[in-house]
């Protein structure tokens, strides 16, 4: 996937530089468009040599519902004209990283075996912010294979306090 990240980086950086005055608005429409672009049928349409950029833009605009800003339309036209439609989700991810870095915030994925109540998630968020030394935007996903505990991914850092990880550590110690 390094190739896709390499392709996406200049687009994400250029969009970040161009939208410095409205990072929140740009993040909103870019995330919406990236989610739409992840659809396999739309990818197939964009990859079809018979389909024009205007047709793909029309589908994206139709699915997005609301009118996309002019900056979004121009950016999407550039991406489509350069044949980089498949990189849109990665562009959005890298843009989010740049926007978060400017705001001193990082995305944190909390994986849990069970749903976490809001009050406990707030407490966990405060403890994680103290542990990682920065403000975190938490998103939660369920992974029953963890058995219990949580696994937290912040950038390239992982904090794994799950039962599954502890069992793996015990296995290594016992078989050594």
C-alpha positions in Angstrom: 0.0 0.0 0.0 3.0 2.3 0.1 2.5 3.1 -3.5 -1.0 4.4 -2.9 0.2 6.4 0.1 2.9 7.9 -2.1 0.4 8.8 -4.8 -2.0 10.3 -2.2 0.5 12.4 -0.3 0.9 15.3 -2.8 -2.8 15.6 -3.2 -3.5 15.6 0.5 -0.7 18.2 1.1 -1.9 20.5 -1.7 -5.5 20.3 -0.5 -4.4 21.0 3.0 -2.4 24.1 1.9 -5.3 25.3 -0.2 -7.9 24.9 2.5 -6.1 26.2 5.5 -8.8 28.7 6.2 -11.6 26.0 6.4 -10.1 22.7 7.5 -13.3 21.6 9.2 -15.5 22.1 6.1 -12.9 20.5 3.8 -12.6 17.5 6.2 -16.4 17.1 6.1 -16.8 17.0 2.4 -13.6 15.0 1.8 -14.6 12.3 4.2 -18.1 12.1 2.6 -16.5 11.9 -0.9 -13.9 9.3 0.2 -16.7 7.1 1.7 -18.5 7.3 -1.6 -15.3 6.6 -3.6 -14.7 3.4 -1.6 -17.8 1.9 -3.2 -16.7 -1.0 -5.6 -19.3 -0.1 -8.2 -18.2 3.5 -8.3 -14.6 2.4 -8.6 -15.5 0.2 -11.5 -17.3 3.1 -13.2 -14.3 5.4 -12.6 -11.9 2.7 -14.0 -14.1 2.2 -17.1 -12.4 4.0 -20.0 -15.8 4.7 -21.6 -16.9 6.7 -18.5 -16.1 10.4 -18.5 -15.0 12.4 -15.5 -18.3 14.3 -15.8 -20.3 11.1 -15.4 -18.3 10.1 -12.4 -18.7 13.6 -10.9 -22.4 13.4 -11.5 -22.7 10.1 -9.6 -20.7 11.5 -6.7 -22.8 14.6 -6.6 -26.0 12.6 -6.7 -24.9 10.3 -3.9 -23.5 13.1 -1.8 -26.9 14.7 -1.8 -26.1 18.2 -0.9 -24.3 20.5 -3.4 -20.5 20.1 -3.1 -18.5 23.3 -2.7 -16.6 24.6 -5.7 -13.3 23.6 -4.1 -14.6 20.0 -3.9 -15.6 19.9 -7.5 -12.3 21.3 -8.6 -10.3 18.9 -6.5 -12.4 15.9 -7.7 -12.0 17.0 -11.3 -8.2 17.1 -10.8 -8.1 13.7 -9.2 -10.3 12.2 -11.9 -8.4 13.8 -14.8 -5.1 12.4 -13.4 -6.6 8.9 -13.0 -6.2 8.9 -9.2 -9.7 8.1 -8.2 -8.7 5.0 -6.3 -6.5 7.1 -4.1 -9.3 9.2 -2.7 -9.8 7.3 0.6 -6.0 7.5 1.2 -6.0 11.2 0.3 -8.7 11.7 2.9 -6.8 9.8 5.5 -3.6 11.7 5.0 -5.5 15.0 4.9 -7.1 14.1 8.3 -3.6 13.4 9.7 -2.3 16.8 8.5 -5.4 18.6 9.9 -5.2 16.8 13.2 -1.5 17.6 13.5 -2.1 21.3 13.1 -4.8 21.2 15.8 -2.7 19.0 18.1 -5.1 16.2 17.9 -4.7 12.5 16.9 -7.2 9.9 15.8 -7.4 7.0 18.1 -9.1 3.7 17.3 -10.3 1.9 20.4 -11.1 -1.8 19.8 -13.1 -3.6 22.4 -14.8 -7.0 22.7 -17.9 -5.3 24.1 -19.7 -2.0 23.6 -18.3 0.8 25.8 -20.8 3.0 27.6 -20.4 6.7 27.0 -19.3 7.5 30.6 -16.6 4.8 30.5 -15.5 5.9 27.1 -15.0 9.5 28.4 -12.9 8.2 31.3 -10.9 6.0 29.0 -10.4 9.0 26.6 -9.1 11.1 29.5 -6.7 8.4 30.6 -5.5 7.8 27.0 -4.9 11.5 26.4 -2.7 11.5 29.6 -0.9 8.4 28.4 -0.2 9.6 24.8 0.3 13.2 25.8 -2.1 14.8 23.3 -5.7 15.4 22.5 -7.4 12.3 20.9 -10.4 11.8 18.7 -11.8 8.4 19.7 -13.5 6.0 17.4 -14.7 2.6 18.7 -14.9 -0.7 16.9 -16.0 -4.0 18.2 -13.7 -7.0 18.0 -15.0 -10.0 19.9 -11.7 -11.9 19.4 -10.1 -9.7 22.0 -12.1 -11.5 24.7 -11.9 -8.6 27.0 -10.0 -5.3 27.6 -9.1 -2.8 24.9 -6.6 -2.3 22.1 -5.9 1.3 21.2 -4.1 2.4 18.0 -2.9 6.0 17.8 -0.9 6.6 14.6 1.8 4.0 14.7 1.6 3.4 18.5 -0.4 0.5 19.9 -1.5 0.0 23.5 -2.9 -3.5 23.8 -4.4 -4.4 27.2 -6.7 -7.1 25.8 -7.1 -10.6 27.3 -6.1 -12.0 23.9 -2.7 -10.1 24.0 -2.1 -11.3 27.6 -2.8 -14.9 26.6 -0.4 -14.6 23.7 2.3 -13.2 26.1 1.7 -16.1 28.5 2.0 -18.5 25.6 5.4 -17.1 24.6 6.7 -17.3 28.1 5.5 -20.8 28.7 6.9 -22.1 25.4 10.3 -20.4 25.7 
